[in-house]
Amino acid sequence: MMKAMLILVASVAVLAQSGVPGMAETIPTELRCEYLTNPLAIQASQPRLSWVVTSTQRGMMQSAYQILVSSSEEGLEPGRADLWDSGQVASNATSQIAYAGRPLPSRQQVCWKVRVWDGAGKPSAWSKPATWRMGLLAQSDWKAQWIGRQESPPADQPLPALPATMLRKGFRLADQPRRAIAYASALGLYELSINGRRVGEQLLAPEWTNYHKRVQYQAYDVTSLLQSGENAMGALLADGWYAGRLGISHIVENGPVRGHYGRHPRLLVQLEIEHADGRVETIVSDPSWRATTAGPVRKACILDGEVYDARQEQPGWDRPGFADVSWEAVGVAGEVKAALVAQPNEPIRVTEELRPVAINEPAPGVYVVDFGQNLAGWCRLRVQGPAGATVTLRHAEVLEPDGNIYTDNLRTKVLSGELGARQTDQYTLRGEGIEQYEPRFTYHGFRYVELTGMPKPPTKDTIIARAFHSAPAMVGAFECSSPLLTKLMRNIQWTQRDNMHSIPTDCPQRDERVGWTGDIVAFGQTACLNMDMAAFLNKWLYDLRDDQADDGRYPDFAPHPFDPNARFSGAAAWGDAGVIVPWIVYVNYGDRRLIETHYESAKRWVEYVHSQSPQGLWTGQRGNDYGDWLNGDTLILEGYPKTGAQVPKEAFATAFHAYTTVLLSRMAGVLNRKEDASRYADLARQVREAFNRAYVAPDGRIAGNTPAGYALALDFGLLPPEHHEAAVRYMIEGIDAYKGHISTGFHTTVKLMLALTRGGRNDVAYRLINNRTIPSWGYTIDQGGTTIWERWDGYVEGRGYQDPGMNSFCHYAIGAVGEWMYRVILGIAPDEETLAYKHVLIEPRPGGGLSWARGHYDSIRGRIASEWRVEGGSIAMTVSIPANVSATVRVPTSNPTGVTEGGQPATQAQGVTLLRTDEDAAVYKVGSGTYRFVAEYAQQ
């Protein structure tokens, strides 16, 4: 046994540097401002700073920090920092530290660095400098005007899609600038260029908001694009979300096909040029600009695609010297009342390019390209042929049996008129050598692309797919001995990326693509474990608040281009996003300011629900009352129950009311609002008691007797302890009645998995996640799925596709099981009592035939890594904890007193403290560092 254990120790991969006495080094790294690295436009007057402490020292805890902030890098020395010197601050905080120096005006360039002290009072080296720049903080800072086409398009319905507008402005500079910052925005979508070169990498700017209340602007350092002498600035302007067609607009009776926010796209540009002698020159959008719609982008629609005629290109249009005499003077918009705010989150940009894995020809001249992955983005095409030849690219997620693309689920056949999402790009050649084309103002959800009109058959060099999305860092990684589960996590992560285009969407392909609140409620924690969602969700929560109804109802999706007072608001679990999502952000990132910002809004929601809940039961208005969406009752499968999976909607809603009220009480406590904290804690108790009186029988059975209902009640803490064991038993009985398969909807699926684990039935949870027959995650993967499906039965062998009216193959909601995979298989979980992973739980629970698993989560405090391997009657665990973090580590073992760490008894190891021994585990507290535990283990 000892020999096997030693061999196993040697086989475990090293996840981080171990602590070595005499070689410890500590330094702050990954400096960020408002969650962003070296941002160019910060709107907050007191920006929050963060860093990650890296150290090779075991058990390193930060005891103090010092921040220097200066207007120049040269000033980053003690005694010379002209903006702020925090001095030595006794604190272990490394994030959410508000700037507290001199007031920062608009455009202020800021340099900063930090050092920390360890527990012994030893200072670290200074970090490398980082920067941020203040944005345009006051509306009066803007000298630019909103410009666009003069003529008005026809006002009849349906409104046509418009060509993109080309705008330009020439100007002369006396010398090469020292620095130049361009601030830009649009009512619509824009792409900016200077002297023929594209400005920045951001796509689909300025992104989607409620344009009546808040419009984002972007800042770009364009110093290198300018030159002494003649210069030119150009912009392309398209409809986008502002003036174009939006998802589910067909549901609103007599609503516009296009132009929900406005019909006239507008551009705003302010180029501020700083010369070597200190002079500042400003070039702005104003009546001196010229414009035309006689360019190559003939149509551009988020949902339908782009039509591009290369014969109408105007070479040199965005370079100096171009003759724009045939262009027209621009029109200037009237007052735009929306607030202009710097974009607070990471931009949309290309993150991956995919080459074809296969090209087939199901019919003469019809080529179907398979990229091997369902993605969101567009294609770059290389083609050669005669002028006037038109190549058409149609995008789809899946195929027909005959190899042609399947597009019914885009709803172009289900809905009449200009509805559905065509997902079609057209390129007309100019006939000059090899031509390259990719769209600018649309995006598609697809794995397959149909090419027609090709002058000659395509090769794998003809086309590439470019995947893009809002691009916060990927922070989670997972793999294990099961190829199925490793693939499942990959599918979850791809689905998340595919549904982040400035908002968390439901799907990237059909005519929907809106920020459904219920979906992110279900998926929010998994989202945070996969990607750094702090800035992204901060932005989206403003979208949510902007569209809150007058009576406190939150919308079902945000942004909400319709009237939230009229419809699509106030649904249980959907409206609760206004409380649940801020709490998820707070737990993961410690963002107290976000709680403070949205508290009154959240309170209005809870008070609205309370007004609809006499005797504590939410029996009043519940909006569209979706309930546990897409539960087992919606499946079309032979041999399975047709009813019995749906939680009674009144009970479902009341459960969410109880949970959200608890969270509001906690928020009030965070803000030290003691009276509110007490009031909502008491209200939550009343709702919980009402739930038990109305829906829980004396034997513990819950109304509906569904696995989903028990999972919901257990996860939300609604049941008294004496009913917990029975609830788990009834839950499993329901699973067995469903032939050992999932029957839960997307709000309760991950809750079911967690409830099984917490209830001591991890074996059942592993059985569910390892299933390969329908309904299961494994079935979708075996059918070729590379993303998470909307429906368990989106495709059934022998029957074909589900109802095309609602059948996405890229929908992240039931991918919320990713949270269970991180928490249970890897064992990485936050301790909500300490927030932002100041203390972390490492509690892997091997099972399901897995022999190993490894992965990590890059928290706001640094990388937390977990790896385990079962072999030869032993388990070896390698755990890495970042500096300034402590952890509770549960080592599963059949011999809790025989655990070793680093080759010696764990109780004698440096930095390891035994907390307790259980029947099947030993539990330790550790500080930062890498630990290697080995213990006897009976394979489960």
Secondary structure, DSSP 8 states (H G I E B T S, - for coil): -HHHHHHHHHHS---S----TT---EEEEEEEETTBSS-S-B--SS-EEEEEEEESSTT----EEEEEEESSGGG-STTT-SSEE---EE----SSEE--SS---TT-EEEEEEEEE-TTS-B------EEEEB---SGGG-----EE-SS----SSS------EEEEEEEEESS--SEEEEEEEEESEEEEEETTEE--S--SBT----TTTEEEEEEEE-GGG--SEEEEEEEEEE-HHHHS--TTGGGSTT--SS-SS-SS-EEEEEEEEE-TTS-EEEEE-STT-EEES-SSEEEEETTTEEEEEGGG--TTTTSTT---TTSEE-EE-----SEEEE--S--EEEEEEE--SEEEEEETTEEEEEEEEEEEEEEEEEE---TT-EEEEEEESEE-TTSSEE-GGGTTTTS-TT-S---EEEEE---SSSEEE--SS--EEEEEEEEES-SS---TTTEEEEEEEE---B-EEEEES-HHHHHHHHHHHHHHHHTBSSSB-S-SSSS----BHHHHHHHHHHHHHHB--HHHHHHHHHHHHHT--TTS--BSBSS--S-TTTSSB--TTTTTHHHHHHHHHHHHH--HHHHHHHHHHHHHHHHHHHHT-GGG---S--TT---STT-GGG---TTS-SSS-S--HHHHHHHHHHHHHHHHHHHHHHTT-HHHHHHHHHHHHHHHHHHHHHHB-TTS-BTT--HHHHHHHHHTT-S-GGGHHHHHHHHHHHHHHTTT-----TTTHHHHHHHHHHTT-HHHHHHHHH--SSSSHHHHHHTT-SS--SSTTSEETTTEE--GGG--S---GGGGGHHHIIIIII-EEE-TTT-TTSEEEE-----TT--EEEEEEEETTEEEEEEEEEETTEEEEEEEE-TT-EEEEEEE-S-GGG-EETTEEGGGSTTEEEEEEETTEEEEEE-SEEEEEEEE----
